Amino acid sequence: MSLPRENYLVDVPGSGYTMIQEVYNLTEVTSQELAASSWQGNGSLSADFSGTKSNAVLLDLNATGLASLSTSTGASLNVSFEAPQTGEALLARLDAGGNMTFYVDRSGVRGFSDPNFTPSFNVSGTVNAATGAWRLQAVLDRSVFEVFLGGGLHAGTFVVYPTKPLTRLVVRSQGLPGNVGLSVSLTALASAWESLADANGVVRGNVTTTK
């Protein structure tokens, strides 16, 4: 099941009318901010969310000043959701040069294997060429990973099957000049079903009782 989205058409320069898939306001299920940081150029943030009851988190990563980068910088923004017990990792990366290609790589999780299971995905042109701004909103909910780029200009839903829960986030920038600004926040999401669970944590559907 995917997150609710607001869909509308926008006339995108160079692309024409495009369906925007913007993630719906998640305020109702926002629990608490787990980590936040900002820096210029190269830096990193690491956060442990193993204590989050729902094991669901929202990542919001913003970058500015990317339009000034040359096509040969080799700069990148890297996101890793990790399972410390097993070394498994779900990776996402923006190659901040050239076509500004964004990648999702789920080959590092090992709970499922099949020849037809696509290990990685990518999309180009994800940075606003006029402003040099880039935004990633991503929700990891146990075995579902959803990404929204540029306010929903690009969106994707992926299933991931680690053998142990992914409970640590690492965000790292490398090869970026000092005029590039980054800000990142990680927020815990509450379970929408928690209030309906019984004493054993089980959510039941319609229940019929007879007397």
Backbone bond lengths (Angstrom), bond angles and torsions (degrees), N, CA, C in turn:
res aa  C-N    CA-C-N  psi(-1)  N-CA   C-N-CA  omega(-1)  CA-C   N-CA-C  phi
1 M - - - 1.453 - - 1.527 109.45 -
2 S 1.312 116.53 131.85 1.455 121.62 -177.49 1.526 110.63 -91.01
3 L 1.338 115.51 162.04 1.450 121.04 174.07 1.521 110.09 -66.22
4 P 1.345 117.44 150.00 1.469 119.01 173.59 1.522 110.38 -65.44
5 R 1.325 116.01 145.15 1.458 120.99 -175.26 1.525 110.49 -134.64
6 E 1.318 115.02 152.26 1.460 121.75 170.07 1.520 107.61 -99.47
7 N 1.320 117.01 118.92 1.459 122.26 -176.13 1.526 110.56 -109.60
8 Y 1.329 115.86 132.60 1.455 120.58 177.06 1.523 109.06 -159.67
9 L 1.326 116.65 161.86 1.460 122.24 -177.58 1.518 110.83 -94.76
10 V 1.342 116.19 140.25 1.459 123.06 175.86 1.532 107.86 -134.37
11 D 1.329 115.76 138.62 1.460 120.69 176.46 1.530 107.92 -83.59
12 V 1.318 116.69 100.58 1.459 122.70 -175.87 1.522 109.23 -90.89
13 P 1.354 118.15 124.81 1.465 120.22 178.74 1.526 111.72 -54.97
14 G 1.327 115.69 129.60 1.455 120.93 179.05 1.507 114.53 85.72
15 S 1.346 116.84 -13.59 1.467 119.95 -177.89 1.524 113.07 -123.41
16 G 1.339 117.22 -19.17 1.459 119.95 -176.34 1.518 111.13 81.78
17 Y 1.318 116.10 -162.03 1.464 120.07 -177.58 1.530 110.51 -69.33
18 T 1.324 114.00 128.68 1.467 121.53 -175.71 1.519 109.46 -129.80
19 M 1.329 116.28 138.79 1.459 120.78 176.63 1.525 109.82 -77.23
20 I 1.318 116.49 115.93 1.456 121.93 176.03 1.520 108.89 -85.36
21 Q 1.322 116.12 134.41 1.464 121.81 176.74 1.527 108.26 -120.08
22 E 1.302 115.59 86.76 1.455 121.79 -176.55 1.519 110.10 -91.36
23 V 1.331 116.85 132.27 1.456 119.61 -179.44 1.528 109.39 -62.89
24 Y 1.324 116.10 136.21 1.463 121.57 -179.27 1.528 109.81 -68.61
25 N 1.319 115.48 154.58 1.463 121.34 -179.58 1.536 110.85 -53.44
26 L 1.338 116.27 121.01 1.465 121.02 -176.78 1.530 112.78 -99.44
27 T 1.328 116.59 15.37 1.470 120.15 -175.96 1.522 112.55 -54.47
28 E 1.323 116.74 -38.30 1.468 120.59 -175.64 1.524 112.77 -64.70
29 V 1.317 117.58 -23.15 1.466 119.45 -178.81 1.526 111.83 -115.20
30 T 1.341 117.04 8.15 1.451 120.10 175.88 1.516 110.12 -72.84
31 S 1.320 117.40 127.91 1.462 121.62 -176.79 1.525 111.07 -97.94
32 Q 1.338 118.08 -72.58 1.458 121.48 -179.92 1.522 110.24 -154.64
33 E 1.326 114.99 151.92 1.457 119.23 176.34 1.523 109.03 -76.89
34 L 1.325 115.39 127.04 1.459 121.22 -176.54 1.524 112.51 -94.62
35 A 1.322 116.89 -31.15 1.469 121.00 -178.59 1.510 109.03 -163.30
36 A 1.318 116.25 149.94 1.467 121.55 176.56 1.514 108.78 -157.21
37 S 1.338 116.14 145.08 1.456 120.33 178.95 1.520 108.91 -162.94
38 S 1.319 115.78 160.50 1.457 121.53 174.03 1.518 108.25 -145.15
39 W 1.335 116.45 150.78 1.462 120.63 -179.89 1.521 109.79 -160.78
40 Q 1.317 115.47 169.12 1.459 123.86 176.38 1.525 108.64 -109.32
41 G 1.321 116.37 135.21 1.457 119.88 177.20 1.517 112.31 73.04
42 N 1.332 116.34 -124.97 1.454 120.66 -176.07 1.527 111.16 -92.95
43 G 1.306 115.72 140.57 1.457 121.17 179.71 1.520 109.59 -176.64
44 S 1.318 116.25 -178.33 1.461 119.77 -178.43 1.516 110.97 -156.25
45 L 1.305 114.82 161.18 1.462 123.41 174.19 1.514 108.06 -141.23
46 S 1.320 116.67 137.66 1.453 122.33 175.98 1.520 108.50 -129.24
47 A 1.326 116.73 136.58 1.462 120.75 -177.89 1.522 110.42 -143.56
48 D 1.326 115.23 136.73 1.460 122.88 176.88 1.522 108.10 -100.84
49 F 1.335 117.53 119.69 1.460 119.93 178.19 1.530 112.41 -116.31
50 S 1.333 115.28 27.18 1.464 119.88 179.84 1.524 112.30 -64.12
51 G 1.340 117.38 -22.71 1.456 120.38 179.45 1.515 113.72 -83.59
52 T 1.324 117.66 -1.77 1.464 121.04 179.05 1.527 109.28 -75.17
53 K 1.330 116.16 117.97 1.463 121.11 -171.96 1.524 112.07 -59.43
54 S 1.320 117.17 -40.63 1.460 121.09 -177.07 1.525 112.72 -79.28
55 N 1.339 116.90 -17.73 1.471 123.56 -172.78 1.529 111.29 59.36
56 A 1.340 115.78 27.25 1.469 121.44 178.51 1.527 108.67 -119.73
57 V 1.333 116.30 133.91 1.463 120.78 -177.32 1.521 110.32 -139.20
58 L 1.335 114.40 155.71 1.461 122.65 175.37 1.519 108.83 -114.84
59 L 1.323 116.44 123.76 1.457 122.99 175.62 1.520 108.60 -103.90
60 D 1.339 116.44 131.34 1.468 121.48 175.88 1.527 107.31 -126.62
61 L 1.336 115.84 111.75 1.464 122.28 -175.78 1.524 109.24 -121.83
62 N 1.340 116.16 122.96 1.458 121.61 -178.60 1.518 110.47 -121.66
63 A 1.333 116.22 142.41 1.460 121.78 176.59 1.518 109.18 -134.80
64 T 1.332 116.13 144.40 1.459 121.90 175.85 1.527 109.11 -129.93
65 G 1.331 116.45 157.22 1.457 120.99 176.56 1.504 115.05 83.80
66 L 1.327 118.50 13.13 1.461 120.32 -175.93 1.525 112.87 -76.34
67 A 1.339 117.03 -19.18 1.467 119.17 -177.60 1.522 112.16 -65.38
68 S 1.327 117.65 -19.41 1.461 120.88 -177.23 1.523 113.39 -83.37
69 L 1.326 117.77 -6.79 1.463 119.96 -176.05 1.516 111.26 -75.53
70 S 1.314 116.09 144.88 1.462 120.65 176.29 1.518 109.31 -81.12
71 T 1.313 115.98 166.46 1.461 120.02 -177.05 1.517 113.00 -75.20
72 S 1.318 118.29 -6.45 1.467 120.14 -175.15 1.534 112.51 -119.32
73 T 1.328 116.99 20.22 1.460 118.93 -175.56 1.520 113.13 -70.70
74 G 1.330 117.39 -32.53 1.459 119.75 -174.63 1.512 112.75 73.16
75 A 1.340 117.44 13.81 1.454 121.45 -179.58 1.520 110.38 -74.13
76 S 1.333 115.58 151.97 1.457 119.20 -179.97 1.521 111.33 -154.33
77 L 1.328 114.17 155.11 1.462 123.15 169.60 1.522 106.33 -113.36
78 N 1.328 116.01 127.85 1.459 120.69 -172.53 1.520 111.64 -123.52
79 V 1.327 115.14 133.20 1.462 122.03 178.91 1.521 108.06 -123.58
80 S 1.313 116.14 133.67 1.457 120.85 -179.73 1.526 109.94 -136.57
81 F 1.320 117.10 120.73 1.461 122.71 170.09 1.524 106.69 -99.79
82 E 1.329 116.59 122.13 1.461 120.43 -167.42 1.533 113.01 -123.08
83 A 1.323 114.03 152.60 1.461 122.74 171.01 1.521 107.15 -108.31
84 P 1.331 119.12 98.71 1.469 120.98 -174.80 1.526 114.10 -57.67
85 Q 1.336 117.56 -30.17 1.460 120.37 -177.48 1.521 113.02 -68.14
86 T 1.323 116.88 -30.86 1.460 120.11 -172.52 1.526 113.63 -118.87
87 G 1.334 117.91 -12.98 1.452 120.40 -176.83 1.517 113.67 80.96
88 E 1.320 117.42 5.54 1.462 120.54 177.86 1.527 109.65 -71.71
89 A 1.350 116.18 154.26 1.458 119.86 -179.01 1.522 110.33 -154.16
90 L 1.309 114.82 139.51 1.461 123.67 170.04 1.523 106.38 -102.68
91 L 1.329 116.95 123.61 1.454 120.87 -171.47 1.527 111.63 -113.43
92 A 1.333 115.17 146.46 1.452 122.14 169.84 1.524 106.85 -138.00
93 R 1.342 116.57 145.85 1.468 119.34 -175.25 1.518 110.82 -152.18
94 L 1.322 115.23 138.66 1.455 121.16 169.06 1.518 108.39 -107.56
95 D 1.335 117.37 119.82 1.457 121.44 171.31 1.527 107.14 -81.63
96 A 1.316 115.63 102.91 1.472 121.25 -169.44 1.522 111.67 -84.02
97 G 1.290 116.74 58.42 1.460 123.96 177.82 1.515 107.82 -170.27
98 G 1.297 118.16 163.90 1.462 120.30 179.27 1.515 111.74 64.55
99 N 1.336 116.65 -121.29 1.457 122.32 -177.78 1.523 113.44 -85.49
100 M 1.326 116.90 5.79 1.466 120.79 -179.63 1.528 110.48 51.44
101 T 1.321 115.83 54.37 1.461 121.82 -175.50 1.524 111.11 -80.59
102 F 1.321 115.25 135.76 1.463 122.39 177.93 1.526 108.47 -108.03
103 Y 1.327 115.99 135.08 1.463 122.05 -177.90 1.530 111.39 -122.27
104 V 1.306 115.86 146.60 1.465 123.00 165.27 1.519 107.06 -122.33
105 D 1.332 116.27 128.63 1.465 121.76 -176.90 1.528 108.60 -126.76
106 R 1.321 116.28 111.52 1.465 121.05 179.78 1.530 112.50 -106.51
107 S 1.324 116.03 13.92 1.471 119.44 -178.48 1.523 111.90 -69.70
108 G 1.336 117.44 -15.58 1.457 120.42 -178.21 1.514 114.88 -87.22
109 V 1.338 117.93 5.24 1.469 120.73 173.07 1.522 107.80 -108.44
110 R 1.333 116.31 139.33 1.467 119.52 -163.95 1.526 114.62 -122.07
111 G 1.312 117.53 20.04 1.459 118.91 -178.89 1.515 114.20 -80.52
112 F 1.333 117.43 -9.55 1.462 121.40 -179.11 1.516 108.45 -148.97
113 S 1.312 116.44 138.35 1.459 120.79 -179.93 1.524 109.75 -139.73
114 D 1.336 114.89 129.93 1.458 120.45 178.53 1.522 107.78 -158.51
115 P 1.325 119.04 140.30 1.473 120.46 -178.95 1.529 113.44 -58.58
116 N 1.334 116.91 -26.16 1.459 120.60 -177.97 1.530 113.23 -93.98
117 F 1.328 117.08 5.62 1.458 121.57 -179.43 1.521 108.42 -86.22
118 T 1.330 117.35 106.33 1.465 122.06 -175.15 1.520 110.50 -65.37
119 P 1.332 119.21 123.01 1.464 120.56 -174.59 1.523 114.41 -78.66
120 S 1.363 118.11 -28.72 1.468 118.77 -174.23 1.524 110.54 -147.16
121 F 1.327 114.23 158.96 1.458 122.36 -177.99 1.521 108.01 -139.56
122 N 1.339 117.41 153.98 1.460 119.16 177.10 1.521 110.67 -151.93
123 V 1.340 114.59 156.58 1.458 122.14 175.52 1.521 107.51 -146.24
124 S 1.340 116.50 140.98 1.462 121.37 -176.76 1.524 111.32 -103.86
125 G 1.333 115.39 167.24 1.453 120.63 175.90 1.507 113.81 68.12
126 T 1.331 117.36 42.20 1.465 120.16 -174.34 1.522 113.65 -95.04
127 V 1.339 117.49 -3.40 1.466 121.57 179.27 1.524 109.22 -100.81
128 N 1.323 116.93 138.10 1.462 121.17 176.44 1.524 108.85 -65.29
129 A 1.328 116.92 112.43 1.466 121.16 -174.18 1.523 112.06 -65.96
130 A 1.318 117.25 -29.41 1.464 120.69 -177.05 1.524 112.33 -77.77
131 T 1.341 116.60 -39.66 1.467 120.21 -174.44 1.522 113.51 -105.81
132 G 1.328 117.47 -17.75 1.460 120.35 -176.03 1.508 113.17 74.97
133 A 1.335 117.04 14.62 1.461 121.15 -178.77 1.523 110.86 -92.31
134 W 1.312 115.28 150.06 1.474 122.34 179.12 1.513 108.72 -146.29
135 R 1.331 116.33 138.29 1.463 119.90 179.40 1.515 109.98 -138.02
136 L 1.323 114.94 134.66 1.457 122.82 172.92 1.516 108.74 -119.76
137 Q 1.324 116.20 122.87 1.458 122.12 167.76 1.523 106.30 -112.85
138 A 1.312 116.36 126.99 1.461 120.17 -176.74 1.526 109.88 -138.15
139 V 1.308 115.32 137.67 1.460 121.69 175.84 1.519 108.70 -118.42
140 L 1.319 115.20 124.33 1.461 121.21 171.80 1.514 107.63 -107.64
141 D 1.331 116.36 119.26 1.467 122.12 -179.68 1.520 107.70 -126.28
142 R 1.328 114.44 84.07 1.473 122.12 -179.50 1.532 111.49 59.56
143 S 1.318 118.29 -89.59 1.465 120.14 -175.57 1.528 112.57 -112.27
144 V 1.319 117.92 12.11 1.467 121.70 177.68 1.524 108.57 -123.07
145 F 1.336 116.24 131.19 1.458 123.06 -179.95 1.524 107.78 -123.71
146 E 1.337 116.50 122.64 1.463 121.10 -178.89 1.518 109.60 -123.52
147 V 1.323 116.28 135.31 1.464 121.31 -178.57 1.521 109.91 -124.97
148 F 1.332 114.61 144.80 1.458 122.38 177.48 1.528 106.86 -134.13
149 L 1.314 116.72 119.56 1.458 122.27 -176.87 1.525 109.82 -110.45
150 G 1.331 115.14 136.50 1.455 119.48 176.53 1.507 113.99 59.72
151 G 1.344 117.33 39.96 1.458 120.27 179.32 1.511 113.88 71.19
152 G 1.324 116.93 21.11 1.455 120.87 176.79 1.516 114.51 104.63
153 L 1.338 117.73 7.20 1.465 120.51 175.86 1.525 110.06 -61.84
154 H 1.331 115.82 -36.49 1.458 122.23 172.18 1.527 107.63 -128.08
155 A 1.318 117.11 138.47 1.469 121.16 179.94 1.517 109.04 -146.19
156 G 1.318 114.98 149.33 1.458 119.32 179.34 1.514 111.88 -154.25
157 T 1.323 115.97 149.74 1.463 123.20 177.50 1.516 108.64 -124.01
158 F 1.336 116.59 130.18 1.459 121.90 -175.82 1.527 109.36 -131.99
159 V 1.306 116.27 142.99 1.461 120.27 171.64 1.519 108.17 -99.23
160 V 1.327 116.15 139.70 1.461 122.19 179.35 1.522 108.34 -134.12
161 Y 1.326 116.54 142.93 1.456 120.52 -174.32 1.524 111.33 -129.75
162 P 1.323 117.53 76.69 1.463 119.51 175.45 1.526 110.57 -74.10
163 T 1.322 116.54 154.74 1.460 119.95 177.98 1.530 111.49 -75.97
164 K 1.332 116.81 -23.45 1.463 123.46 174.52 1.526 107.93 -132.46
165 P 1.330 117.91 154.46 1.466 119.38 -176.61 1.527 113.08 -59.69
166 L 1.328 115.32 142.89 1.463 122.32 171.99 1.525 107.32 -80.21
167 T 1.323 117.24 116.48 1.465 120.77 -171.13 1.531 113.77 -130.89
168 R 1.320 117.40 6.51 1.461 119.80 179.84 1.518 109.95 -134.86
169 L 1.339 115.31 136.77 1.457 121.75 177.01 1.520 109.96 -111.70
170 V 1.321 116.41 135.74 1.464 122.04 171.60 1.527 107.34 -128.63
171 V 1.338 116.48 124.66 1.460 122.72 174.42 1.520 107.18 -116.81
172 R 1.329 116.89 130.66 1.460 120.13 -176.35 1.537 109.51 -143.63
173 S 1.327 116.18 136.93 1.461 120.90 173.02 1.518 108.55 -112.53
174 Q 1.314 116.65 143.81 1.463 120.20 179.95 1.521 110.19 -145.40
175 G 1.329 115.03 145.77 1.452 120.97 179.12 1.508 114.99 73.05
176 L 1.338 117.40 14.68 1.456 120.63 -178.44 1.523 111.39 -95.24
177 P 1.331 118.33 140.89 1.461 120.47 176.23 1.527 111.00 -74.49
178 G 1.304 115.98 167.29 1.458 121.25 -174.78 1.506 114.97 -68.90
179 N 1.351 118.70 -14.87 1.458 119.55 179.63 1.523 112.86 -84.88
180 V 1.321 117.41 -1.97 1.468 121.21 176.05 1.522 108.51 -90.16
181 G 1.326 115.77 123.50 1.462 120.71 -179.69 1.509 111.14 -104.03
182 L 1.332 115.98 141.39 1.463 121.16 179.14 1.511 110.36 -132.04
183 S 1.317 115.38 144.89 1.464 121.68 172.41 1.514 107.84 -139.68
184 V 1.318 115.70 141.31 1.464 120.52 -177.33 1.519 109.57 -141.96
185 S 1.318 115.58 142.43 1.459 120.88 174.21 1.516 109.28 -140.37
186 L 1.316 115.57 147.26 1.462 122.60 176.78 1.513 107.91 -125.30
187 T 1.321 116.92 124.18 1.459 122.86 -175.53 1.515 110.13 -123.80
188 A 1.322 116.18 134.62 1.459 120.67 176.27 1.521 109.76 -76.29
189 L 1.314 116.08 142.35 1.453 121.68 176.98 1.528 109.29 -109.86
190 A 1.322 115.53 136.54 1.463 120.38 178.70 1.524 109.71 -81.40
191 S 1.304 115.94 152.36 1.459 120.74 176.65 1.527 109.96 -72.55
192 A 1.327 116.18 128.83 1.467 120.29 177.88 1.518 111.87 -70.62
193 W 1.344 115.92 -15.36 1.467 120.22 -176.88 1.530 112.81 -100.36
194 E 1.319 117.23 -7.85 1.458 120.21 -171.26 1.526 113.10 -56.23
195 S 1.334 117.53 -40.26 1.463 120.53 -177.41 1.523 112.48 -69.81
196 L 1.336 117.05 -14.74 1.463 121.57 -178.98 1.524 112.71 -99.75
197 A 1.322 116.72 -2.19 1.465 120.57 -176.55 1.525 111.30 -77.65
198 D 1.344 115.22 150.84 1.459 119.42 175.70 1.529 109.52 -86.00
199 A 1.318 116.58 -171.41 1.468 120.99 -175.80 1.520 112.45 -62.60
200 N 1.344 116.55 -21.61 1.461 120.74 179.62 1.527 112.64 -96.08
201 G 1.340 116.86 6.12 1.453 120.62 179.72 1.514 113.83 80.46
202 V 1.343 116.95 12.75 1.459 121.95 -178.15 1.531 109.11 -95.94
203 V 1.347 115.40 130.92 1.463 120.86 175.45 1.519 107.81 -99.28
204 R 1.310 115.78 120.58 1.469 120.29 -178.29 1.529 109.55 -103.02
205 G 1.331 115.33 154.49 1.461 120.93 177.15 1.509 110.14 -82.40
206 N 1.328 115.99 -146.48 1.449 119.23 177.92 1.522 110.27 -66.31
207 V 1.307 116.14 130.95 1.459 122.17 -177.98 1.516 109.05 -119.75
208 T 1.321 115.42 127.84 1.469 120.99 179.09 1.518 108.79 -108.39
209 T 1.291 115.91 129.13 1.462 120.59 177.44 1.507 109.40 -116.72
210 T 1.305 116.78 148.02 1.455 121.92 177.89 1.511 109.80 -122.12
211 K 1.288 116.33 149.34 1.456 121.40 178.49 1.531 110.63 -114.35
